């Protein structure tokens, strides 16, 4: 990344707790407890309670070391609590579960991408519309049934097409609800999980049922807008096909088992979508989806020093770095000091390398590394041949506005990716407009 321009919104966020040297940024992902609320204890000497899940929200009070908190849910790296009768949020970095707490299960937050999207009473266009949602509206998705997401809509169960919603932040796709096929010629649907409950209707052989949960030997289903139960003895799980991922089509991955995919709608946009994928037991699985930013002028067809564009292509991943201690990455990690610079002088023999001041005539231009944008990040191994003028200092780092040629996302996402990356899995990063993904 070339020298940061004045006005770039890359200021580091301050830690929520009083303890110095740490930071935290709230995410979009909401994690709700499947069971009872979990009790946590404060580990910081003093911990701010904020009105929302992030340091940008106002402080509504504080708690002290050893104080017990009853956590209702988790949003990114923030815990939602009840604070003096109000809803408050505390950083998860400074509280610890008391006893054997079960971590919260994930529900997924999605954003509507269509201008207007119908909410239907069932998982299909043949079901009646019960209302609509607008572009940019946030939806909490409960489960997935085929190409439809099940949501809570004004206190009712509703369904929206998955084609017109997009995962927000670090969202993990909801688990596919299980489809079963009726094997009996006629099967009663009952109001409760047992033959002692009244029959509210019936289904016939070959009919498909979307099972919500199991209670003993009974399956809970949605039956004509009502909750019903059928005996598990007379239904059989239908074979399901996993949806194809974009990386399944890539032919240039070689032995890479981890992929960071950075895409944009075109060459000229600074907004990017960041996805991570990992191969497990021979199959690719999506790990993370997040919003990111590119150079101020978008992607470069042929990058040049100082062009304010991010390079397209497939690259290996180099050293991880940061201004603080290793956050838990398996990559080689280098802590930044006040004297660290990255040489961007094309005429220097040290062009596109990490060095330390003073220059002593070895270069005339170098980028200071000790800046908030580099609180955490890693080197993208671009221009390893160090061809003069082809571009230097290309990193994946912290930022939410735009860069001068790097790729950036929130600090929370950068740390999450650093912890996930494993050099033994030969990770690569691919950067491309969506229209050119067939190159890979």
DONUDO-693675 format. One record per residue (C-alpha): residue number from 1; x negated, y negated, z. Coordinates in Angstrom, 2 decimals, padded with zeros to 5 digits. Layout:
(NUM,(X,Y,Z))
...
! end
This chain:
(1,(000.00,000.00,000.00))
(2,(-001.35,-003.39,-000.99))
(3,(-001.37,-006.18,001.55))
(4,(002.02,-006.67,003.20))
(5,(003.89,-009.75,002.03))
(6,(005.19,-012.45,004.35))
(7,(008.78,-011.77,005.31))
(8,(008.66,-007.98,005.01))
(9,(010.89,-006.52,007.69))
(10,(008.42,-004.03,009.05))
(11,(008.20,-005.25,012.63))
(12,(007.78,-002.41,015.08))
(13,(010.63,-001.80,017.49))
(14,(009.83,-002.05,021.16))
(15,(010.39,000.85,023.50))
(16,(013.63,000.97,025.42))
(17,(011.92,001.98,028.62))
(18,(009.52,-000.24,030.53))
(19,(006.77,002.36,030.08))
(20,(004.39,000.80,027.52))
(21,(003.07,002.34,024.33))
(22,(006.16,004.11,023.06))
(23,(008.98,003.24,020.66))
(24,(012.34,004.66,019.64))
(25,(014.83,003.99,016.86))
(26,(018.43,005.22,016.97))
(27,(019.64,007.49,014.16))
(28,(023.01,008.07,012.48))
(29,(023.38,011.70,013.42))
(30,(025.88,012.39,016.21))
(31,(025.36,015.47,018.34))
(32,(028.36,016.48,020.44))
(33,(028.27,018.92,023.31))
(34,(029.96,022.23,022.59))
(35,(030.36,022.93,026.29))
(36,(030.35,020.75,029.42))
(37,(028.35,017.52,029.64))
(38,(024.72,017.97,030.59))
(39,(023.09,016.33,033.60))
(40,(019.78,014.54,033.00))
(41,(017.31,012.74,035.27))
(42,(015.51,009.52,034.45))
(43,(011.72,009.93,034.19))
(44,(010.73,006.29,033.50))
(45,(010.27,003.86,036.39))
(46,(013.01,001.74,034.83))
(47,(015.08,002.53,031.75))
(48,(017.27,000.09,029.85))
(49,(020.87,001.04,029.10))
(50,(022.00,-000.39,025.75))
(51,(025.38,-000.98,024.15))
(52,(024.46,001.16,021.11))
(53,(022.08,003.87,019.95))
(54,(019.03,001.72,019.15))
(55,(016.74,-001.01,020.44))
(56,(018.58,-003.54,018.28))
(57,(021.59,-003.29,020.61))
(58,(021.97,-005.48,023.69))
(59,(020.97,-004.38,027.19))
(60,(023.95,-003.85,029.50))
(61,(021.96,-002.71,032.54))
(62,(019.30,-000.27,033.67))
(63,(018.71,002.97,035.58))
(64,(015.70,003.97,037.67))
(65,(013.41,006.97,038.01))
(66,(015.10,010.03,039.51))
(67,(018.61,008.75,038.86))
(68,(021.02,011.41,037.55))
(69,(022.90,010.77,034.31))
(70,(025.82,012.72,032.85))
(71,(025.17,012.81,029.11))
(72,(028.23,013.01,026.83))
(73,(026.53,013.34,023.44))
(74,(023.36,012.65,021.48))
(75,(022.90,010.24,018.54))
(76,(019.46,010.57,016.95))
(77,(017.00,010.05,019.82))
(78,(019.59,008.39,022.09))
(79,(021.89,009.83,024.75))
(80,(025.42,008.49,025.21))
(81,(026.33,008.04,028.90))
(82,(029.03,006.53,031.09))
(83,(027.51,003.46,032.74))
(84,(029.65,001.75,035.38))
(85,(032.81,002.53,033.44))
(86,(031.32,001.47,030.11))
(87,(029.77,003.46,027.28))
(88,(025.99,003.08,027.26))
(89,(022.98,004.59,025.51))
(90,(019.53,005.52,026.82))
(91,(016.43,006.73,024.97))
(92,(016.05,010.52,025.14))
(93,(012.27,010.04,025.54))
(94,(012.69,008.99,029.15))
(95,(015.24,011.43,030.56))
(96,(014.91,015.14,031.25))
(97,(017.56,017.85,031.48))
(98,(018.32,019.01,035.00))
(99,(018.43,022.79,035.41))
(100,(019.16,024.96,032.37))
(101,(020.94,022.51,030.10))
(102,(022.14,023.73,026.73))
(103,(021.17,021.30,023.96))
(104,(024.09,019.64,022.20))
(105,(025.38,021.19,019.00))
(106,(025.39,019.10,015.86))
(107,(028.30,017.58,014.06))
(108,(027.46,015.66,010.92))
(109,(028.04,012.02,010.00))
(110,(028.77,011.32,006.33))
(111,(029.34,008.10,004.37))
(112,(032.03,007.71,001.70))
(113,(030.52,006.88,-001.73))
(114,(033.74,006.54,-003.78))
(115,(035.63,003.22,-003.81))
(116,(038.72,005.05,-002.48))
(117,(038.81,008.72,-001.48))
(118,(041.97,010.70,-000.82))
(119,(042.27,012.64,002.43))
(120,(044.28,015.81,001.83))
(121,(046.14,018.20,004.11))
(122,(044.10,021.17,002.84))
(123,(040.87,022.05,001.06))
(124,(041.96,021.39,-002.54))
(125,(043.57,018.88,-004.90))
(126,(046.76,020.96,-004.81))
(127,(047.31,019.81,-001.22))
(128,(049.19,016.61,-000.46))
(129,(047.34,013.35,000.22))
(130,(047.80,012.22,003.83))
(131,(045.87,008.98,003.43))
(132,(042.58,007.61,002.15))
(133,(039.16,006.30,003.22))
(134,(037.05,003.53,001.66))
(135,(033.49,003.26,000.37))
(136,(030.95,002.97,003.17))
(137,(033.30,004.39,005.81))
(138,(031.68,006.87,008.22))
(139,(033.22,010.32,008.61))
(140,(032.47,012.94,011.27))
(141,(032.58,016.24,009.41))
(142,(033.68,019.28,011.43))
(143,(033.04,022.04,008.87))
(144,(032.80,022.82,005.18))
(145,(035.21,024.94,003.12))
(146,(033.97,025.43,-000.43))
(147,(033.46,021.95,-001.87))
(148,(035.63,020.28,000.80))
(149,(034.73,018.76,004.15))
(150,(037.09,019.09,007.10))
(151,(037.46,015.86,009.10))
(152,(039.58,014.35,011.86))
(153,(041.82,011.74,010.24))
(154,(043.89,009.56,012.58))
(155,(044.37,012.48,014.97))
(156,(045.21,014.93,012.17))
(157,(043.12,017.52,010.35))
(158,(042.20,016.28,006.89))
(159,(039.95,017.31,004.00))
(160,(037.82,015.24,001.62))
(161,(035.89,016.30,-001.48))
(162,(032.18,016.77,-000.79))
(163,(031.42,015.17,-004.18))
(164,(032.22,011.72,-002.83))
(165,(030.52,011.66,000.57))
(166,(026.85,011.60,001.44))
(167,(025.02,012.67,004.60))
(168,(024.00,009.69,006.76))
(169,(020.42,009.57,008.17))
(170,(019.14,012.87,009.57))
(171,(022.34,014.76,008.96))
(172,(022.27,018.53,008.69))
(173,(025.00,019.90,006.37))
(174,(027.88,021.50,008.29))
(175,(028.07,025.26,008.39))
(176,(030.33,026.83,005.80))
(177,(033.62,027.97,007.33))
(178,(034.07,031.69,006.73))
(179,(036.53,032.85,004.08))
(180,(038.32,036.17,004.66))
(181,(040.57,038.27,002.41))
(182,(043.74,039.94,003.67))
(183,(043.58,043.75,003.25))
(184,(047.07,044.68,004.58))
(185,(050.08,044.55,002.25))
(186,(051.73,042.09,004.65))
(187,(050.09,040.60,007.75))
(188,(051.90,038.66,010.46))
(189,(050.55,035.27,011.47))
(190,(051.17,034.69,015.17))
(191,(051.28,031.61,017.39))
(192,(048.63,033.05,019.72))
(193,(045.86,035.66,019.84))
(194,(047.98,038.75,020.55))
(195,(051.00,040.78,019.43))
(196,(052.96,039.36,022.37))
(197,(052.99,036.00,020.61))
(198,(055.76,035.11,018.17))
(199,(055.28,035.53,014.44))
(200,(055.24,032.17,012.65))
(201,(054.96,033.65,009.15))
(202,(052.93,036.12,007.12))
(203,(050.20,036.47,004.50))
(204,(049.86,039.10,001.81))
(205,(047.15,041.41,000.44))
(206,(044.37,039.60,-001.41))
(207,(045.24,036.20,000.06))
(208,(042.23,034.07,001.13))
(209,(042.06,032.75,004.68))
(210,(039.68,030.14,006.08))
(211,(038.84,031.36,009.57))
(212,(038.10,028.67,012.16))
(213,(037.04,030.89,015.07))
(214,(037.47,034.32,016.67))
(215,(039.23,035.16,019.94))
(216,(038.78,038.80,020.88))
(217,(040.08,040.82,017.92))
(218,(042.02,037.85,016.49))
(219,(041.04,035.22,013.96))
(220,(042.23,031.63,014.32))
(221,(043.37,030.14,010.99))
(222,(045.14,027.08,009.61))
(223,(048.55,028.23,008.43))
(224,(050.68,025.67,006.59))
(225,(049.34,022.86,008.75))
(226,(049.76,024.85,011.98))
(227,(047.32,026.86,014.06))
(228,(047.89,030.57,013.58))
(229,(046.24,033.87,014.49))
(230,(045.81,037.09,012.50))
(231,(044.46,040.48,013.57))
(232,(040.81,040.97,012.54))
(233,(041.63,044.61,011.70))
(234,(043.40,043.58,008.51))
(235,(041.10,040.93,007.02))
(236,(037.66,041.25,005.51))
(237,(034.88,038.68,005.06))
(238,(034.64,037.44,001.47))
(239,(031.21,037.27,-000.12))
(240,(029.88,033.72,-000.15))
(241,(027.41,032.15,-002.52))
(242,(024.95,029.60,-001.16))
(243,(025.01,026.30,-003.06))
(244,(022.03,025.70,-005.34))
(245,(019.52,023.10,-004.15))
(246,(017.67,020.69,-006.43))
(247,(014.33,022.34,-005.55))
(248,(015.63,025.70,-006.78))
(249,(015.19,024.35,-010.32))
(250,(011.62,023.10,-009.84))
(251,(008.93,025.08,-011.68))
(252,(005.78,023.19,-010.62))
(253,(005.77,023.91,-006.88))
(254,(003.20,026.72,-006.99))
(255,(002.55,027.94,-003.43))
(256,(004.19,024.94,-001.76))
(257,(006.68,026.00,000.93))
(258,(007.54,022.49,002.13))
(259,(008.70,019.68,-000.15))
(260,(009.44,016.03,000.55))
(261,(011.60,014.72,-002.30))
(262,(011.85,010.94,-002.77))
(263,(014.35,009.88,-005.43))
(264,(015.88,006.64,-006.71))
(265,(018.67,005.91,-009.17))
(266,(016.23,004.25,-011.59))
(267,(012.75,002.75,-011.88))
(268,(013.77,-000.73,-010.77))
(269,(015.41,-000.10,-007.40))
(270,(013.61,-000.29,-004.07))
(271,(016.18,001.93,-002.34))
(272,(015.34,005.63,-002.09))
(273,(016.82,008.89,-000.87))
(274,(014.45,011.10,001.12))
(275,(015.10,014.84,001.42))
(276,(012.96,017.60,002.90))
(277,(013.10,021.28,001.98))
(278,(011.42,024.38,003.36))
(279,(011.17,027.89,001.94))
(280,(012.26,030.48,004.51))
(281,(012.28,034.20,003.68))
(282,(011.87,033.37,000.01))
(283,(014.80,030.91,-000.12))
(284,(014.75,027.13,-000.09))
(285,(016.68,025.43,002.71))
(286,(017.35,021.72,003.13))
(287,(016.05,020.31,006.40))
(288,(016.65,016.54,006.36))
(289,(018.27,013.74,004.39))
(290,(017.47,010.09,005.10))
(291,(017.51,006.66,003.53))
(292,(014.18,005.12,002.57))
(293,(012.55,002.30,000.63))
(294,(009.96,002.02,-002.13))
(295,(007.79,-000.80,-003.42))
(296,(009.51,-004.15,-003.90))
(297,(009.71,-003.50,-007.66))
(298,(010.69,000.16,-007.40))
(299,(008.87,003.05,-009.06))
(300,(005.87,002.66,-011.36))
(301,(005.69,004.45,-014.70))
(302,(001.92,003.83,-014.57))
(303,(000.79,002.34,-011.28))
(304,(-001.74,-000.50,-011.07))
(305,(-003.38,-002.20,-008.11))
(306,(-001.12,-004.92,-006.71))
(307,(001.93,-004.20,-008.88))
(308,(004.26,-003.78,-005.87))
(309,(005.47,-000.43,-007.26))
(310,(005.41,003.10,-005.82))
(311,(003.81,005.84,-007.93))
(312,(005.93,008.64,-009.37))
(313,(004.59,012.18,-009.46))
(314,(003.83,015.19,-007.27))
(315,(001.10,014.81,-004.65))
(316,(-000.42,016.74,-001.78))
(317,(-000.29,015.31,001.72))
(318,(-003.39,013.99,003.49))
(319,(-004.23,012.79,006.97))
(320,(-001.50,011.76,009.39))
(321,(-002.12,008.54,011.29))
(322,(-000.67,006.18,013.86))
(323,(-001.38,003.45,016.36))
(324,(-000.39,005.78,019.19))
(325,(-001.22,009.32,020.26))
(326,(-000.42,012.28,018.01))
(327,(003.39,012.63,018.11))
(328,(003.13,016.40,017.61))
(329,(002.16,016.87,013.97))
(330,(000.15,019.87,012.81))
(331,(-001.55,017.72,010.16))
(332,(-005.04,016.34,010.86))
(333,(-004.30,013.19,012.88))
(334,(-006.28,009.95,013.14))
(335,(-005.49,007.24,015.65))
(336,(-005.80,003.74,014.21))
(337,(-008.14,001.24,015.86))
(338,(-008.39,-002.52,015.50))
(339,(-011.35,-002.13,013.12))
(340,(-009.70,000.33,010.70))
(341,(-009.09,-000.84,007.13))
(342,(-008.27,000.73,003.76))
(343,(-010.45,-000.63,000.96))
(344,(-008.45,-002.01,-002.00))
(345,(-011.37,-003.75,-003.74))
(346,(-011.51,-002.05,-007.16))
(347,(-015.16,-003.05,-007.59))
(348,(-016.28,-001.43,-004.34))
(349,(-017.81,002.06,-004.30))
(350,(-015.53,002.67,-001.29))
(351,(-012.33,001.85,-003.23))
(352,(-009.25,003.73,-001.95))
(353,(-010.92,005.02,001.23))
(354,(-010.42,004.51,004.96))
(355,(-013.28,002.50,006.46))
(356,(-014.12,000.39,009.50))
(357,(-015.00,-003.28,009.78))
(358,(-017.24,-005.21,009.43))
(359,(-017.53,-005.10,005.64))
(360,(-021.20,-006.14,005.55))
(361,(-020.88,-006.71,001.82))
(362,(-019.45,-003.26,001.09))
(363,(-016.12,-004.68,-000.09))
(364,(-014.42,-008.03,-000.61))
(365,(-010.86,-006.91,000.03))
(366,(-009.36,-004.34,002.41))
(367,(-006.00,-003.74,004.08))
(368,(-005.77,-003.91,007.86))
(369,(-004.45,-000.60,009.26))
(370,(-003.59,-001.86,012.74))
(371,(-000.07,-003.11,011.88))
(372,(003.46,-002.09,012.97))
(373,(004.22,-000.50,009.58))
(374,(001.55,002.05,010.38))
(375,(002.80,002.94,013.86))
(376,(003.09,006.41,012.31))
(377,(002.64,007.80,008.82))
(378,(000.57,009.95,006.52))
(379,(-001.60,009.50,003.45))
(380,(-000.10,010.41,000.08))
(381,(-003.04,011.82,-001.88))
(382,(-002.65,009.46,-004.83))
(383,(-005.61,008.44,-007.06))
(384,(-007.96,010.88,-005.36))
(385,(-010.45,010.28,-008.19))
(386,(-010.49,006.62,-007.02))
(387,(-010.15,005.23,-010.52))
(388,(-010.66,001.44,-010.21))
(389,(-007.43,-000.52,-010.59))
(390,(-005.14,002.52,-010.56))
(391,(-003.84,001.79,-007.05))
(392,(-004.88,002.37,-003.46))
(393,(-003.56,002.83,000.08))
(394,(-000.47,004.83,-000.86))
(395,(001.17,006.00,002.35))
(396,(004.44,007.34,003.80))
(397,(005.06,005.05,006.76))
(398,(007.51,003.07,008.90))
(399,(009.68,000.45,007.19))
(400,(013.27,-000.41,006.26))
(401,(013.07,-003.35,003.83))
(402,(010.57,-002.68,001.04))
(403,(006.86,-001.90,000.68))
(404,(004.02,-002.99,-001.60))
(405,(003.68,000.45,-003.18))
(406,(004.24,002.99,-000.43))
(407,(007.32,004.95,000.67))
(408,(008.91,004.12,004.02))
(409,(011.75,005.04,006.34))
(410,(012.66,004.53,010.01))
(411,(010.15,005.37,012.72))
(412,(012.41,008.15,013.99))
(413,(012.47,009.80,010.57))
(414,(008.72,009.43,010.04))
(415,(008.00,011.12,013.38))
(416,(010.55,013.85,012.63))
(417,(008.87,014.59,009.29))
(418,(005.39,014.51,010.84))
(419,(006.44,017.10,013.43))
(420,(007.96,019.27,010.71))
(421,(005.04,019.22,008.28))
(422,(002.78,022.27,008.43))
(423,(-000.45,022.32,006.36))
(424,(-000.28,026.13,006.28))
(425,(002.84,025.76,004.12))
(426,(001.01,023.64,001.50))
(427,(003.44,020.70,001.65))
(428,(003.84,018.33,-001.30))
(429,(005.71,015.09,-001.89))
(430,(007.55,014.46,-005.17))
(431,(008.57,010.90,-006.09))
(432,(010.81,010.38,-009.11))
(433,(013.90,008.72,-010.54))
(434,(016.77,011.21,-010.45))
(435,(016.91,011.32,-014.26))
(436,(013.36,012.71,-014.48))
(437,(013.52,015.53,-011.93))
(438,(013.48,018.07,-014.73))
(439,(009.73,017.35,-015.07))
(440,(009.11,019.29,-011.88))
! end
